[in-house]
Amino acid sequence: MSHVTLEQRYVISRMLSKNKKLDEIGIAIGKDKSVVSREIMRNCDQRTGKYKPELAHKKYQSRLHSKPKRVKLTEPVKEYIEKKIEDQWSPEQISNRPNSEGLDLVSPETIYKYIALDRKKGVSYILT
């Protein structure tokens, strides 16, 4: 899945000004009409309700940069997870509690995957 480009945003804007339908715009930019609809709803000017390609692109870039970055499962994080599991903490508790070590924690899903990987290696944790 690729994101809408600035050039495609200009096409959307031009076609909207000519009162073209969403499916026509989608065909023109090679996207489904639902993508076009979502793009317009998400990125239009909130004050005027008009779709402006430059503003839409700025909004997209802002969301992209403010999105949380993927945290890698570093050795200190693994050690912290293992200690908390031994203390009978659930993956949800581990990921939702602030830690005194100042580590960037991972999602419960990542913790479950880490536990499953350890089980394949023969390490067993008891989850309550």
C-alpha positions in Angstrom: 0.0 0.0 0.0 1.5 3.3 -1.0 0.5 6.7 0.4 -1.1 9.5 -1.6 1.6 11.7 -3.2 1.7 15.4 -3.5 1.1 15.1 -7.2 -1.9 13.0 -6.6 -3.2 15.6 -4.1 -3.0 18.2 -6.9 -5.0 15.9 -9.2 -7.6 15.4 -6.4 -7.9 19.2 -5.9 -8.3 19.9 -9.6 -10.9 17.2 -10.1 -12.8 18.3 -7.0 -13.0 21.8 -8.4 -14.5 20.3 -11.6 -17.1 18.4 -9.4 -15.8 15.0 -10.4 -17.0 11.9 -8.5 -14.8 10.1 -6.1 -14.6 7.0 -8.2 -13.5 9.1 -11.2 -10.8 10.7 -9.1 -9.7 7.3 -7.8 -9.3 6.0 -11.3 -7.3 9.1 -12.3 -4.8 8.7 -9.5 -4.8 4.9 -9.3 -6.5 4.6 -5.9 -9.8 3.2 -4.7 -12.5 5.8 -4.1 -12.4 5.0 -0.4 -8.8 6.2 -0.3 -9.8 9.4 -2.0 -12.7 9.9 0.4 -10.5 9.3 3.4 -7.8 11.6 2.0 -10.3 14.5 1.6 -11.9 14.0 5.0 -8.6 13.7 6.8 -6.8 16.5 5.1 -9.3 19.2 4.2 -9.1 22.7 5.7 -11.1 22.5 8.9 -12.1 26.2 8.7 -13.3 26.3 5.1 -13.9 22.6 4.4 -12.0 23.0 1.2 -9.3 20.5 0.0 -6.0 22.2 -0.6 -3.1 20.0 -1.8 -0.3 21.8 0.0 -2.2 21.8 3.3 -3.1 18.1 2.9 0.5 17.2 2.3 1.6 19.2 5.4 -1.0 17.4 7.5 0.2 14.1 6.2 3.8 14.9 6.9 2.9 16.1 10.4 1.1 12.9 11.2 4.0 10.9 9.8 6.6 12.6 12.0 4.5 12.6 15.1 3.8 8.8 14.8 5.4 6.8 17.6 8.6 5.2 16.4 9.1 1.5 16.5 11.0 0.5 19.6 13.5 -2.3 19.2 13.7 -5.1 21.7 17.1 -4.2 23.2 18.9 -6.3 25.8 18.0 -4.0 28.7 14.3 -4.1 27.6 14.5 -8.0 27.3 16.0 -8.2 30.8 13.3 -5.9 32.2 10.6 -7.9 30.6 12.0 -11.2 31.9 12.3 -9.8 35.4 8.7 -8.5 35.4 7.4 -11.8 34.1 9.2 -13.6 36.9 7.5 -11.2 39.3 4.2 -12.4 37.8 3.4 -9.3 35.7 1.3 -9.7 32.6 2.5 -8.3 29.3 -0.2 -5.7 29.5 1.1 -4.6 33.0 4.7 -4.5 31.7 3.9 -2.3 28.7 1.5 0.1 30.5 3.5 0.9 33.6 6.3 3.5 33.7 9.6 1.9 34.6 12.3 3.3 36.8 15.0 2.4 34.3 13.7 4.9 31.8 13.5 2.2 29.1 11.3 2.6 26.0 8.8 -0.2 26.4 7.1 -2.2 23.8 3.5 -3.3 23.2 2.0 -6.3 24.9 1.9 -8.0 21.5 5.7 -7.7 21.2 6.1 -9.1 24.7 3.9 -12.1 23.8 5.9 -12.7 20.6 9.2 -12.5 22.7 7.8 -15.0 25.2 6.7 -17.3 22.3 10.2 -17.1 20.7 11.8 -18.0 24.1 9.4 -21.0 24.4 10.7 -22.2 21.1 14.2 -22.0 22.5 13.2 -23.9 25.6 12.7 -21.1 28.1 9.4 -21.3 29.9 7.5 -18.4 31.6 4.4 -18.8 33.7 1.9 -16.2 32.7 -1.0 -15.5 35.1 
